[in-house]
Amino acid sequence: MKLALITDAWHPQVNGVVTTLHELVEALGPLGVQVSVLHPGQFKNRPCPGYAGIDLAVRPYKALAEMLDRLEPDAVHIATEGPLGWAARRHCLKRGWRFTTAFHTKFPEILKAALHVPLFMGYALFRRFHRPSSGVMVPTQGVLNMLQARGFKNLMPWTHGVDLSLFTYQPQPIDLPELQHLPRPWALYVGRVSYEKNIDAFLDMDWSGTRIVCGEGPLAAQLKARYPDVVWMGVLPRPQLARVYAAANVFVFPSKNETFGLVMLEAMACGTPVAAYPVDGPLQVMGADQGEPTGGVLRQSLAEATLQALQLPRQEARHRAQAFGWPHTVGLFKGYLTSIKGEGKP
């Protein structure tokens, strides 16, 4: 099967969407799926205004259309709603091709936080984008319910996975020579340092140990000046990041707008418990939508959740992460794909 995967988020960007798509492409190959990734690096591009580190394709339709025609794919998946996503959507509709899409990120919330665009306008735009999709893959039941209430159709649950071989279990927090002088406990944040992540809640909470941030973004310079006592490690290679996860006593996830939150699974796979708010992503990751949370603590007070998470056994966090292995995730994705001709599976 030949799959054209179109995404506005790809290397060298560092975020959960890129990680998920990269792992997906790697896992589909052995299943007989030949994936061609069409991404901003293949087109004339420029930085996204107000969002450092993300490049967007500039007027890509003609070049993208030619690439898709040359590929002659059996299936098309449009992973993002950026310029490439809109161009691919337009070409598929022109050709009469069926395609699937995904709702990875609550961009209407980002547009509201960064540009003050009202939520109803953002969701109206995204509803239009996904309307012709044969299936919209959504990472949590909570997000699926929210989109359904906003008038989205053809929604399909598609939970994400974690690389359990890279993020290995450590029964105790490991030592890192470069950080060994810092007081314990270590509270870790990993992710974009940007508007929608609510990182101030992590940086402002009462904490007697050390706060560590791994990531960059449009707010990084400003926050580094405001919080000089925080350890800012920037973007790390993934093997090194796995060691930082394993060294932390607790992982703090302050965002209230995530569709999933892959970084929580990465921390839990290493045995590091999570503290978060009781919102969509954490509810799904910790299984709290089906009962008591496992592998972390959910509270309206992030500081309270962080202190309580320190008491959890690390094996509990690892056990919960093991429920999100990649084979199930990849199998779901492959099963949701549709032939561009609309005649059964590709």
C-alpha positions in Angstrom: 0.0 0.0 0.0 1.2 3.5 -0.9 0.3 6.1 1.7 0.7 9.9 1.3 1.0 11.5 4.7 0.7 15.3 4.6 1.8 17.2 7.7 2.7 20.8 8.6 4.6 19.4 11.6 7.8 17.5 10.9 11.5 17.5 11.7 13.3 19.6 12.8 10.3 20.7 14.8 10.2 19.1 18.3 6.7 18.4 19.6 4.3 15.5 20.4 2.8 15.6 16.9 6.1 15.1 15.2 7.1 12.4 17.6 3.8 10.5 17.0 4.0 10.8 13.2 7.7 9.8 13.1 7.0 6.7 15.2 4.0 5.9 13.1 6.0 6.1 9.8 8.7 3.8 11.3 6.1 1.2 12.4 4.1 1.2 9.2 7.0 0.1 7.0 7.2 -3.5 8.3 3.4 -3.8 7.9 3.7 -3.3 4.1 2.8 0.4 4.1 5.1 2.5 1.9 4.7 6.0 3.4 5.7 9.2 1.6 5.8 12.2 4.0 5.1 15.6 2.5 6.3 18.2 4.9 7.3 21.9 5.0 11.0 21.2 4.4 10.1 20.2 0.8 8.6 23.5 0.0 9.4 27.2 0.2 8.6 28.1 3.8 8.9 30.7 6.4 8.6 30.9 10.3 5.1 30.9 11.7 4.4 34.4 13.0 4.8 34.6 16.8 5.7 30.9 17.1 9.4 30.4 16.8 10.7 27.0 15.7 7.8 26.2 13.4 8.1 26.8 9.7 5.1 26.8 7.4 4.9 26.1 3.7 4.2 29.2 1.6 1.6 28.9 -1.2 2.3 25.1 -1.6 -0.7 24.0 -3.7 0.8 23.7 -7.1 3.9 21.8 -6.0 2.0 19.7 -3.6 -0.6 18.7 -6.2 2.2 17.7 -8.6 3.8 15.6 -5.9 0.6 13.8 -5.0 -0.2 13.1 -8.6 3.3 11.6 -9.2 3.0 9.4 -6.0 -0.3 7.9 -7.2 -1.1 6.9 -3.6 -3.6 4.2 -2.5 -4.5 6.3 0.5 -4.1 9.9 1.7 -3.9 11.0 5.4 -3.8 14.7 6.2 -2.3 15.0 9.7 -2.6 18.8 10.3 -4.7 21.8 9.4 -1.9 24.1 8.3 -1.1 25.4 4.7 -0.1 21.9 3.5 -3.2 20.3 5.1 -5.5 22.8 3.3 -3.6 22.4 0.0 -3.9 18.6 0.2 -7.6 18.8 1.1 -8.2 21.0 -1.9 -6.4 18.7 -4.3 -8.1 15.6 -2.9 -11.5 17.2 -3.4 -10.5 18.3 -6.9 -9.5 14.7 -7.8 -12.5 13.2 -6.1 -10.1 11.3 -3.7 -11.3 10.1 -0.3 -8.9 10.9 2.6 -8.6 10.7 6.4 -7.5 13.5 8.8 -6.5 13.9 12.4 -7.2 16.3 15.2 -3.9 16.4 17.0 -3.9 19.9 18.6 -6.5 22.3 19.9 -5.4 25.0 17.6 -8.5 27.2 18.2 -7.3 27.5 21.9 -3.8 28.4 20.6 -5.3 31.0 18.2 -7.2 32.5 21.1 -4.2 32.6 23.5 -1.7 34.0 20.9 -3.9 36.1 18.6 -7.2 36.5 20.6 -9.3 34.8 17.9 -12.6 33.8 19.4 -13.0 30.1 20.0 -16.2 29.8 17.9 -14.4 31.2 14.9 -11.5 28.8 15.3 -13.7 25.8 15.6 -15.9 26.9 12.7 -12.8 27.0 10.5 -11.6 23.6 11.7 -15.1 22.1 11.3 -15.0 23.2 7.7 -11.5 21.7 7.2 -12.5 18.2 8.5 -16.1 18.1 7.0 -15.1 16.2 3.8 -12.8 13.7 5.7 -13.8 10.1 5.5 -12.6 9.8 9.1 -11.2 12.2 11.7 -8.8 10.5 14.1 -9.0 11.9 17.6 -6.7 10.9 20.5 -9.1 10.8 23.5 -12.8 10.2 24.1 -13.1 13.5 25.9 -11.8 15.4 22.8 -14.1 13.3 20.6 -17.1 14.2 22.7 -16.1 17.9 22.6 -15.8 17.9 18.8 -19.0 16.0 18.4 -20.8 18.6 20.5 -19.3 21.3 18.2 -20.7 19.6 15.1 -17.8 17.6 13.8 -18.6 14.3 12.0 -16.9 11.0 11.2 -14.9 11.0 14.4 -12.8 7.9 15.3 -10.9 7.3 18.5 -7.2 6.9 17.9 -5.1 6.7 21.1 -1.4 7.4 20.8 1.5 5.1 21.8 4.9 5.4 23.6 8.3 3.8 22.8 8.7 1.5 25.7 12.2 0.4 24.6 13.6 3.9 24.6 11.9 5.1 27.7 13.0 2.3 30.0 11.8 1.7 33.6 14.0 2.8 36.5 12.8 1.7 40.0 14.5 4.8 41.6 15.3 8.2 40.1 18.7 7.9 38.5 21.5 10.4 39.1 22.7 12.8 36.4 26.2 14.0 36.9 25.5 17.4 35.4 22.6 18.0 37.8 23.8 16.2 40.9 24.4 19.5 42.8 20.7 20.4 42.6 18.4 19.8 45.6 15.9 17.0 45.4 13.0 16.4 44.7 13.3 17.3 41.0 10.1 18.4 39.2 10.3 18.1 35.5 8.4 19.8 32.6 8.9 18.8 29.0 7.3 20.5 26.1 6.9 23.7 24.1 7.6 26.9 26.1 4.6 28.6 24.5 1.3 30.3 25.1 -1.0 27.3 25.3 1.0 25.2 27.7 0.1 27.1 30.9 3.8 26.7 32.0 3.5 29.6 34.4 1.4 27.3 36.7 4.4 25.0 37.0 7.0 27.8 37.4 4.9 29.7 40.0 3.8 26.8 42.2 5.4 26.4 45.7 8.3 23.9 45.4 11.1 23.2 47.8 13.2 21.2 45.3 14.4 21.9 41.8 12.3 22.8 38.7 13.7 21.5 35.4 12.4 22.5 31.9 13.2 20.7 28.7 12.0 22.5 25.6 12.1 25.8 23.7 9.4 28.1 22.3 8.3 31.7 21.8 8.2 32.4 25.6 11.5 30.9 26.4 13.7 34.0 26.6 11.1 35.9 28.6 10.6 33.1 31.1 14.3 32.4 31.5 14.8 36.0 32.6 11.8 35.8 35.0 12.8 32.5 36.6 16.6 32.3 36.8 16.4 29.6 39.5 14.8 27.1 37.1 17.1 24.7 35.2 16.5 25.4 31.5 17.9 22.4 29.5 16.5 23.3 26.0 15.7 20.7 23.4 17.5 17.4 24.1 18.2 14.4 21.9 15.7 11.7 22.8 18.1 9.2 24.4 19.3 12.1 26.7 15.7 13.2 27.3 14.9 9.6 28.4 17.6 9.9 31.1 16.2 13.2 32.3 12.7 11.7 32.6 14.2 8.8 34.6 16.1 11.2 36.9 13.0 13.2 37.8 11.1 12.5 41.0 7.8 13.8 39.4 6.7 15.0 36.0 4.4 18.1 36.0 2.0 18.6 33.2 0.4 22.1 33.6 -1.5 22.3 30.2 -5.3 22.4 30.2 -5.7 22.3 26.4 -3.9 19.2 25.3 -5.7 16.6 23.1 -3.4 13.9 24.6 0.0 14.7 26.1 2.5 12.2 24.9 5.2 13.5 27.3 3.2 12.1 30.2 3.5 8.6 28.8 7.2 9.0 28.2 7.7 10.0 31.8 5.5 7.2 33.1 7.3 4.7 31.0 10.5 5.6 32.9 8.6 5.2 36.2 8.2 8.9 36.9 4.7 9.7 38.2 2.7 12.6 36.8 1.0 15.6 38.3 -1.7 17.3 36.2 -5.0 19.0 36.1 -8.1 16.8 35.6 -8.6 17.6 32.0 -8.9 15.6 28.7 -5.3 14.5 28.0 -4.4 13.5 31.6 -7.8 11.9 32.2 -7.1 9.6 29.2 -3.5 8.9 29.9 -4.1 8.0 33.5 -7.3 6.1 32.9 -9.3 8.4 35.1 -12.1 8.6 32.5 -12.8 4.9 33.5 -12.0 5.0 37.2 -9.3 6.1 39.6 -6.2 7.6 38.0 -3.2 5.3 37.7 0.5 6.5 37.6 -0.3 10.0 38.6 -2.4 12.5 40.5 -5.0 14.8 39.1 -6.0 17.9 41.2 -7.3 21.4 40.6 -4.2 22.5 42.6 -1.1 21.6 40.6 1.2 22.0 43.7 -1.0 19.6 45.7 -1.0 17.1 42.8 2.8 17.3 42.5 3.4 16.7 46.2 1.0 13.7 46.3 2.5 12.2 43.1 5.8 12.0 44.9 4.2 9.3 47.1 3.2 7.0 44.2 5.2 3.8 43.5 7.2 4.1 40.3 6.1 0.7 39.0 2.5 1.9 38.9 3.5 4.6 36.4 5.3 2.1 34.3 2.5 -0.3 34.4 0.0 2.3 33.1 2.4 3.3 30.3 2.5 -0.3 29.1 -1.1 0.0 28.1 -0.1 2.3 25.3 2.3 0.2 23.3 2.7 1.1 19.6 1.3 -2.1 18.0 -2.2 -1.2 19.0 -1.9 2.4 17.9 -0.5 1.5 14.5 -3.1 -1.2 14.0 -5.9 1.3 14.6 -4.4 3.9 12.2 -3.9 1.3 9.4 -7.4 0.1 9.9 -8.9 3.6 9.6 -7.2 4.4 6.3 -9.5 4.5 3.3 -8.9 4.0 -0.4 -8.8 7.2 -2.4 -11.3 5.6 -4.7 -13.7 4.9 -1.9 -13.8 1.2 -2.7 -13.1 -0.6 0.6 -9.7 -0.5 2.2 -6.5 0.6 0.3 
